[in-house]
């Protein structure tokens, strides 16, 4: 058996709680929960699979409901099933079936249902339009086909037409989706379908009716002056006031909770209870206001059986109940009827007004709720009329009713005023909270604002929770914040709210206290963020909805800012780490570059130290690489070779020859070696070029300045030649010496034989002659050996060279041969302004002496012997000369006479060594000697040069 003493906890699964039409329902549940001392948790979502905006996102809230945590659940099926099939509705309900369930509005098999007289209400309305107003052509705007109540309403419209013999015209039916806009659209469809305006427009709900009235007005059609309009739902936001059918949502809510509590307690309940819908006559159908109607209408004869009830007050109560069956104040209705009768019949006029005032003060929250009291007064007035005993009583009754209306009017005014002020205040506060939340960019700021302002607007307890990011079907939410009347709750760091364990975060629950909570979804578009839990302390559904929506936006903003910050932090971290990496890389690269630089420098130095320049050129003779060398003279700086051609870099002469060689190398296998002579600064330089084709038309070249090597080679060759000459000369000399020395020896040997012979014969004269001849031969040998000695010395004895006037050399030489000159009567002429000579003075004197000696000696028969000594400049060299007008020398012998022992003239004394000696001395000095003579009898001129000496000081 259920524990009947335990306080029950009931859950309400419903559509939004803020729109006017929905508000009555949840307030009915709320009030009944309070009255029955039942805990209530409300889960407001939207119609299942709602096509509007992001509404269906709200329905994630239904997934956090664990039926096991409730004693029973109420589902307002009629507000959820507009867009789904029966099967889908069944499936939705099936999640909760493990606990006692009550459905509201839409009957579910096996689930007790509290229904509403949709059919009956609509029937009453259509009946009113046909019977009271006599309308014949009634158009109808239907709602979503899935809405079961709508189907009933449509059926009632059709049936009622039929009952009054009015033809059903499908052109007079259009459909909308319960929204205001769809009502306007439907009106346009109807007007287009039908040329004639309909008498009345019956609309399946008030919202569409409001849209319809506006659309009609836009077309210049006034409701109700040109066509009547009536709705269903009790939405009162239009003018003229809408005649409608009030589905008694408040009563339905109350009854649903009561049924639910009974079920939870194990009591049996009916499968289906229907609460009649109430026709609310206002002015859009063409009626006068309700109160006025009743004043003019006679009392209902069916409900007023004379004297059946024991008292007048009971009669009046019965009549009120029959006319206004679902008015809320009915608990006190009997007392009110009694007070009415008392006031009319007794002296205590005030008792009715006092009683009425009590009811109004205690039960009226909204001005619109007072309409029913006007109706009650009207019914009482008419119901009492047959029973007043005197005109005075009748008069009094009229006055009391009049005063009662004034009381209602006063209540209406102040309630309205109060409602307006309250709404304004609430709006202001919500606006303020909204403004503050807009500027909250962090979770901490959002929490701070909740703690500061939510209690101010009457939310005494609240929790803010977040789903795990990206969770499609969450089973838990982390608790971000919770506060109660005692302030902020201390939450553990990872406080989680497991939906399977508690219906409400336990931090919000107060022990032994009945409580009502609202679990509302926080979402942004299609993104589910979390849940907010509010204690229900206000009857303003809009308050919770506004807070929900503002919180959603603020949370989304904070999360986004958080994400951006996280992303930024991550980015910064990555940038920092990448920077560190880059720095490391840069450092490494610098080290590598440094190492490379060093190695390159070493390589450069190495290459620079090489005598070779190395280059690589392409087919168009442009440099691809160039490693210069010291020896190579180029036209431009060698750092700029890239992109330049051979002719840009090399001197023209070198470039021309290189170009030819490269062309040749391209067609030559292996290495092409060429020597290229180039004149640079009037000096000849020689380059050795090695070229090799290296594929793709490129040629690798190695170029080396070999000028010095070439010069050395020439010097070496000259030396070799000189050496060979000297060897030949030496051979000739040795031969000549041995031959010429033999001659006096043969002479001596011969005369020695004569000597011995003469001595033996005693031939003294001949003996002496022989001895003289031997002596002469010995003297001759002596002279020859002296000259040879002298000749050999020439090569060895080298005195220090010095600058000496040539004149001095001449005079020294003349003094040595003066005897011969005088003896032969030779005239010696010495040129003026003779230069200085640089050389071995002693040897140079020997030279001039020999030449002078020969000139005197080989004068022949010249009658005016003459010798001229001087110097002349020819081809930038100074030629010193000794010129005679003697016998001359045949051109054939001009070379020969300089040889050793070569003599032309044997009449004169001589050894044939003189000119050989002279030649050697001159060559020792690096000069040349030669003779010029135009033949026998024309004299001879001996020229000699001395190498260009350094300038005399
Ligand atoms: P020698 O001792 O015979 O003079 P040299 O070597 O001085 O030897 O001269 C070689 C030869 O050259 C001479 O024998 C002579 O025939 C010739 N010769 C030298 N000088 C003259 C000269 N001034 N005029 C003509 N013949 C000369």
Boltz pocket constraint, residues with backbone or C-beta under 6 A from the ligand:
constraints:
  - pocket:
      binder: B
      contacts: [[A, 850], [A, 851], [A, 854], [A, 855], [A, 856], [A, 858], [A, 859], [A, 884], [A, 886], [A, 887], [A, 888], [A, 889], [A, 897], [A, 899], [A, 901], [A, 902], [A, 903], [A, 904], [A, 905], [A, 906], [A, 908], [A, 909], [A, 910], [A, 911], [A, 912], [A, 913], [A, 914], [A, 915], [A, 916], [A, 940]]
      max_distance: 6.0
